Amino acid sequence: MLTIWGVLGHMMGCVSSKQVVYFQDNAGARNSVQLAEAYIPTIKPGDVLSIQVSSLNPEASVYFNPYTPTSTASVRTQQQTNTSGLPEMAGYLVTPSGDIELPLVGRLTVSDLTISECNALIKKKLTPFLKEPTVNIRNLNFRISVLGEVNRPALFTIPNDQVTLIEAIGLAGDATIYGRRNNVLVIREENGKKTFARVDLTQRDLFRSPYYYLHPNDIVYVEPGKARVANADRFYLIVPTVLSALSFIAILLTRS
């Protein structure tokens, strides 16, 4: 029995602490690190916008709110889905030509605008209809995927316009002890091309990486380390032996 437990213990003890510590600094202690330039997303065709309008005349404002919010402003995972397999969304779909259509206002071109610019545009267009209108806009399909050696791999819907790589790993419940924190893969699609970048989460330089701020539809993949692969191989080799030993012990106990 001691041999069995020793083998199982050896399987669990093959990862060094240096492999799982974030934000190490081999160059010595530094009190601050320059952040990468903040990513400000722009509206693209296919986006779904939640647009909530209010004003000093609530009765008139209702006419401009055909879509009621489907959820509070919180991160949602793929598990919170409708029958199509994607998170349920109600809002204004940006057409392939980059337009949306608002009641009374008509068609507006919003493609390539930031959320703030879109807000200002809609507020201006509503002024003839409402007194002191207020507009709140969210992009409902800002999604990222976190896969691999994390505790909760999923597709996450982000309720605001910004999420960092570290926050994404946190949403997925952190990397497992077997995840390669020094070689995290970020897959990004821009202008019809996919780029593949490796980011080292054990170094503070990650805060300067252009992949520190994630973009919509980014995929984050945490690779398994050698310990995970080795342990998986050992598991399939050792389990038959362990089961045989346990069966033998059980037979001895029943005969005694």
VEXBA-634750 format. One record per residue (C-alpha): residue in three letters; x, y, z; residue number from 1. Coordinates in pm, 1 decimal. Example, Ala and Ser with C-alpha at 12.3 -4.5 7.8 and 13.67 -1.06 7.14 Angstrom:
ALA/1230.0/-450.0/780.0/1 .
SER/1367.0/-106.0/714.0/2 .
END
This chain:
MET/0.0/0.0/0.0/1 .
LEU/285.6/239.6/81.4/2 .
THR/424.8/175.0/-265.5/3 .
ILE/91.4/258.3/-426.4/4 .
TRP/55.6/584.6/-235.9/5 .
GLY/417.6/670.3/-311.7/6 .
VAL/361.5/629.2/-683.2/7 .
LEU/45.7/842.5/-674.9/8 .
GLY/224.9/1107.2/-472.3/9 .
HIS/506.9/1115.9/-724.4/10 .
MET/252.4/1173.3/-1001.7/11 .
MET/119.1/1483.8/-823.7/12 .
GLY/455.8/1635.0/-734.7/13 .
CYS/622.9/1708.5/-1068.5/14 .
VAL/558.6/2083.9/-1097.9/15 .
SER/798.3/2338.4/-946.8/16 .
SER/674.7/2656.4/-780.2/17 .
LYS/863.3/2869.1/-1033.6/18 .
GLN/640.1/2734.3/-1308.3/19 .
VAL/319.3/2858.9/-1145.5/20 .
VAL/421.3/3201.1/-1006.5/21 .
TYR/297.9/3501.9/-1202.0/22 .
PHE/482.3/3830.5/-1265.5/23 .
GLN/836.8/3721.0/-1186.0/24 .
ASP/1120.5/3960.0/-1269.3/25 .
ASN/1457.8/3811.4/-1346.6/26 .
ALA/1609.9/4156.4/-1399.8/27 .
GLY/1557.0/4253.9/-1037.3/28 .
ALA/1287.3/4430.6/-843.7/29 .
ARG/1093.0/4698.7/-1029.7/30 .
ASN/824.0/4908.3/-867.7/31 .
SER/637.0/4992.9/-1186.4/32 .
VAL/589.9/4869.6/-1542.7/33 .
GLN/465.7/5070.6/-1839.5/34 .
LEU/126.2/4941.2/-1955.0/35 .
ALA/44.6/4863.9/-2314.6/36 .
GLU/-172.6/5120.5/-2488.7/37 .
ALA/-534.6/5061.6/-2389.7/38 .
TYR/-744.2/4894.6/-2657.6/39 .
ILE/-1057.8/5087.1/-2757.5/40 .
PRO/-1279.9/4865.6/-2974.6/41 .
THR/-1485.0/5002.5/-3260.5/42 .
ILE/-1822.6/4882.4/-3381.8/43 .
LYS/-1813.0/4629.9/-3665.2/44 .
PRO/-2074.1/4472.0/-3894.5/45 .
GLY/-2234.5/4180.1/-3714.5/46 .
ASP/-2213.3/4342.2/-3371.8/47 .
VAL/-2529.3/4352.2/-3161.2/48 .
LEU/-2577.3/4677.6/-2971.9/49 .
SER/-2790.2/4727.0/-2662.6/50 .
ILE/-2913.0/5087.6/-2679.6/51 .
GLN/-3107.7/5218.1/-2380.9/52 .
VAL/-3258.5/5566.7/-2401.9/53 .
SER/-3390.2/5784.1/-2120.9/54 .
SER/-3494.5/6149.3/-2096.0/55 .
LEU/-3695.8/6398.0/-1893.4/56 .
ASN/-4004.4/6252.5/-2062.8/57 .
PRO/-4010.2/5880.9/-1970.3/58 .
GLU/-4326.6/5814.1/-2172.1/59 .
ALA/-4162.7/5933.7/-2492.5/60 .
SER/-3838.0/5750.6/-2413.8/61 .
VAL/-4015.6/5414.4/-2409.6/62 .
TYR/-4072.9/5440.1/-2784.2/63 .
PHE/-3695.9/5432.1/-2839.9/64 .
ASN/-3644.8/5121.0/-2624.2/65 .
PRO/-3794.5/4829.3/-2819.8/66 .
TYR/-3534.1/4592.7/-2675.0/67 .
THR/-3531.9/4536.5/-2301.5/68 .
PRO/-3209.0/4416.0/-2135.7/69 .
THR/-3188.7/4036.6/-2116.8/70 .
SER/-2949.1/4033.4/-1822.5/71 .
THR/-2758.9/4247.7/-1579.5/72 .
ALA/-2417.4/4381.5/-1674.9/73 .
SER/-2215.3/4079.9/-1571.4/74 .
VAL/-1986.3/3834.1/-1742.9/75 .
ARG/-2174.6/3542.2/-1893.9/76 .
THR/-2035.4/3206.2/-1996.2/77 .
GLN/-2136.4/2970.5/-2272.6/78 .
GLN/-2338.0/2772.2/-2018.1/79 .
GLN/-2591.6/3059.1/-2006.6/80 .
THR/-2727.8/2997.4/-2356.0/81 .
ASN/-3042.3/2962.9/-2558.6/82 .
THR/-3129.2/2667.0/-2780.9/83 .
SER/-2900.4/2792.8/-3058.9/84 .
GLY/-2598.8/2731.4/-2834.1/85 .
LEU/-2505.6/3101.0/-2810.3/86 .
PRO/-2586.5/3354.8/-2538.2/87 .
GLU/-2928.1/3511.4/-2594.2/88 .
MET/-2901.2/3871.4/-2716.2/89 .
ALA/-3163.4/4135.5/-2791.7/90 .
GLY/-3047.7/4453.8/-2957.3/91 .
TYR/-2969.4/4633.6/-3280.1/92 .
LEU/-2777.3/4421.4/-3531.2/93 .
VAL/-2516.3/4617.1/-3725.4/94 .
THR/-2577.5/4534.1/-4090.5/95 .
PRO/-2302.2/4428.4/-4334.1/96 .
SER/-2299.9/4789.4/-4456.4/97 .
GLY/-2237.3/4908.9/-4098.5/98 .
ASP/-2583.0/5053.1/-4024.0/99 .
ILE/-2848.8/5028.2/-3756.0/100 .
GLU/-3205.0/5158.4/-3771.2/101 .
LEU/-3362.8/5342.3/-3478.7/102 .
PRO/-3732.9/5422.9/-3437.9/103 .
LEU/-3817.4/5764.7/-3591.8/104 .
VAL/-3446.5/5844.1/-3635.1/105 .
GLY/-3403.1/5599.5/-3920.9/106 .
ARG/-3080.7/5448.7/-4053.7/107 .
LEU/-2749.7/5546.8/-3893.6/108 .
THR/-2399.7/5440.7/-4000.0/109 .
VAL/-2212.4/5330.0/-3687.9/110 .
SER/-1940.9/5101.3/-3825.6/111 .
ASP/-1588.3/5195.7/-3716.0/112 .
LEU/-1721.0/5425.7/-3442.1/113 .
THR/-1624.2/5374.0/-3079.6/114 .
ILE/-1904.2/5325.4/-2828.6/115 .
SER/-1853.5/5683.6/-2709.6/116 .
GLU/-1873.4/5821.5/-3064.5/117 .
CYS/-2185.1/5615.9/-3134.7/118 .
ASN/-2337.4/5742.8/-2811.0/119 .
ALA/-2276.8/6105.7/-2911.1/120 .
LEU/-2421.4/6045.8/-3261.2/121 .
ILE/-2742.3/5886.5/-3133.7/122 .
LYS/-2785.7/6148.8/-2863.2/123 .
LYS/-2762.0/6422.5/-3128.0/124 .
LYS/-3018.9/6247.7/-3349.8/125 .
LEU/-3261.2/6207.7/-3056.7/126 .
THR/-3251.8/6573.7/-2953.0/127 .
PRO/-3542.2/6676.2/-3185.8/128 .
PHE/-3761.7/6408.6/-3026.4/129 .
LEU/-3659.1/6403.7/-2658.4/130 .
LYS/-3570.4/6659.4/-2395.6/131 .
GLU/-3215.6/6608.0/-2263.4/132 .
PRO/-3179.9/6247.7/-2385.7/133 .
THR/-2935.9/6008.6/-2220.9/134 .
VAL/-2803.3/5709.3/-2413.5/135 .
ASN/-2639.4/5395.1/-2275.3/136 .
ILE/-2480.5/5159.1/-2529.7/137 .
ARG/-2320.2/4817.2/-2482.6/138 .
ASN/-2179.6/4575.2/-2735.7/139 .
LEU/-2354.0/4248.7/-2652.6/140 .
ASN/-2124.2/4019.9/-2848.6/141 .
PHE/-1781.8/4109.8/-2712.9/142 .
ARG/-1679.3/3748.2/-2659.9/143 .
ILE/-1354.4/3574.3/-2574.7/144 .
SER/-1273.6/3203.6/-2542.7/145 .
VAL/-1040.3/3059.7/-2279.5/146 .
LEU/-936.3/2699.1/-2339.1/147 .
GLY/-683.9/2440.8/-2228.5/148 .
GLU/-534.9/2397.2/-1881.3/149 .
VAL/-775.1/2626.6/-1693.4/150 .
ASN/-1029.7/2534.5/-1428.8/151 .
ARG/-1337.5/2662.9/-1614.9/152 .
PRO/-1279.0/2670.6/-1993.4/153 .
ALA/-1564.0/2857.5/-2161.6/154 .
LEU/-1681.0/3122.6/-2403.5/155 .
PHE/-1722.6/3445.6/-2204.5/156 .
THR/-1937.9/3745.6/-2295.3/157 .
ILE/-1777.5/4067.0/-2165.2/158 .
PRO/-2020.6/4335.3/-2040.0/159 .
ASN/-1790.5/4630.8/-2107.6/160 .
ASP/-1544.7/4738.0/-2375.6/161 .
GLN/-1223.9/4615.9/-2215.4/162 .
VAL/-1079.0/4295.4/-2075.7/163 .
THR/-716.5/4199.4/-2014.6/164 .
LEU/-544.9/3865.2/-2058.9/165 .
ILE/-504.3/3834.6/-1682.4/166 .
GLU/-874.8/3903.5/-1627.6/167 .
ALA/-963.1/3640.5/-1887.8/168 .
ILE/-752.4/3379.2/-1707.4/169 .
GLY/-925.7/3482.3/-1384.6/170 .
LEU/-1271.1/3442.6/-1539.6/171 .
ALA/-1171.8/3085.9/-1632.2/172 .
GLY/-1082.0/3009.4/-1270.0/173 .
ASP/-704.7/3051.0/-1318.3/174 .
ALA/-469.4/2812.7/-1495.2/175 .
THR/-438.8/2470.1/-1339.0/176 .
ILE/-111.6/2375.4/-1173.1/177 .
TYR/-19.3/2197.3/-1496.4/178 .
GLY/-79.9/2495.2/-1727.6/179 .
ARG/221.0/2651.9/-1903.4/180 .
ARG/198.6/3009.0/-1779.0/181 .
ASN/516.2/3101.0/-1964.5/182 .
ASN/376.4/3010.7/-2306.5/183 .
VAL/10.3/3116.4/-2329.5/184 .
LEU/-121.8/3131.5/-2685.0/185 .
VAL/-348.3/3418.0/-2797.6/186 .
ILE/-521.4/3373.2/-3134.6/187 .
ARG/-657.8/3691.9/-3291.0/188 .
GLU/-836.9/3760.7/-3617.6/189 .
GLU/-789.6/4099.3/-3782.2/190 .
ASN/-857.6/4204.9/-4140.1/191 .
GLY/-931.0/3848.4/-4244.8/192 .
LYS/-602.6/3712.1/-4102.7/193 .
LYS/-538.6/3508.7/-3788.9/194 .
THR/-233.8/3591.2/-3579.5/195 .
PHE/-80.2/3358.1/-3321.6/196 .
ALA/113.9/3515.0/-3033.8/197 .
ARG/284.5/3365.0/-2730.1/198 .
VAL/268.4/3552.6/-2399.9/199 .
ASP/470.0/3479.1/-2085.2/200 .
LEU/254.2/3536.0/-1775.2/201 .
THR/547.7/3473.0/-1542.5/202 .
GLN/719.6/3795.0/-1653.4/203 .
ARG/609.1/4151.6/-1581.3/204 .
ASP/680.4/4247.2/-1940.5/205 .
LEU/342.7/4097.1/-2030.2/206 .
PHE/184.8/4429.9/-1925.4/207 .
ARG/356.6/4591.0/-2225.5/208 .
SER/244.4/4324.8/-2471.8/209 .
PRO/-1.8/4423.2/-2747.5/210 .
TYR/-190.5/4110.6/-2640.4/211 .
TYR/-235.1/4226.6/-2280.4/212 .
TYR/-566.8/4386.3/-2378.8/213 .
LEU/-783.8/4129.1/-2554.9/214 .
HIS/-992.6/4201.4/-2864.0/215 .
PRO/-1341.8/4065.4/-2940.5/216 .
ASN/-1334.5/3698.8/-3045.9/217 .
ASP/-979.7/3642.1/-2917.8/218 .
ILE/-898.3/3283.7/-2819.1/219 .
VAL/-671.8/3222.0/-2520.5/220 .
TYR/-516.9/2876.9/-2496.9/221 .
VAL/-316.7/2759.8/-2196.5/222 .
GLU/-103.2/2466.1/-2302.6/223 .
PRO/-47.7/2163.8/-2075.7/224 .
GLY/303.9/2131.4/-1940.6/225 .
LYS/528.7/1827.2/-1961.6/226 .
ALA/418.7/1722.1/-1612.4/227 .
ARG/56.6/1689.5/-1728.7/228 .
VAL/152.8/1478.6/-2030.2/229 .
ALA/392.5/1265.9/-1826.3/230 .
ASN/134.7/1212.1/-1552.0/231 .
ALA/-127.8/1112.6/-1806.9/232 .
ASP/111.2/851.6/-1949.3/233 .
ARG/197.9/725.4/-1599.4/234 .
PHE/-170.0/707.6/-1508.9/235 .
TYR/-255.3/467.3/-1789.8/236 .
LEU/54.2/258.9/-1713.4/237 .
ILE/6.2/245.4/-1337.4/238 .
VAL/-372.5/208.7/-1301.5/239 .
PRO/-381.4/-158.8/-1408.2/240 .
THR/-106.8/-237.0/-1155.4/241 .
VAL/-284.0/-46.2/-877.8/242 .
LEU/-615.7/-217.6/-950.7/243 .
SER/-450.2/-557.8/-951.2/244 .
ALA/-283.4/-482.9/-616.9/245 .
LEU/-610.9/-366.5/-464.1/246 .
SER/-790.1/-675.1/-592.8/247 .
PHE/-520.0/-897.3/-440.3/248 .
ILE/-550.1/-719.4/-105.7/249 .
ALA/-928.9/-753.0/-114.9/250 .
ILE/-898.6/-1129.1/-175.3/251 .
LEU/-659.5/-1166.0/119.2/252 .
LEU/-895.6/-974.0/346.7/253 .
THR/-1197.2/-1186.8/250.0/254 .
ARG/-1003.6/-1507.4/319.1/255 .
SER/-870.7/-1397.1/657.3/256 .
END
